Amino acid sequence: MRLANKAKLAVVAACAASGMALAAAPANAATTPLQQVSCNSDDTQMRFYGFISIIPMGCFKGSGDLDVKLNTVSSFTTGNQSGYVVFEDGRQKTFDKGQNVAGEFKNIVHIHTN
């Protein structure tokens, strides 16, 4: 009987220790879903630009998939994201972190970031 109680205590102690380890994880350990954000001076954002425009038409941050409607994109900067965009004609263009990418003056309908 004592051996069974000691075993139960050991299991409870192990569970408590693992719970404490999870509680100690940083709050930002979970990934933020890909979403449109207000454009600002944050260089980690993805920014999409239209023809002859210095003002971004849309800025995004996070990871995952998002359907969008960005018309006649001339270029975009990738910030801290890597992944791909899907053009309206179904073609994909991959990108890595920290790139300036030509948008080919096509409509972008989907963004995927890793």
Summary of the structure (lengths in Angstrom):
residues: 114
radius of gyration: 22.3
end to end distance: 52.3
largest distance: 79.9
contacts: 282
relative contact order: 0.18
helix: 22%
strand: 45%
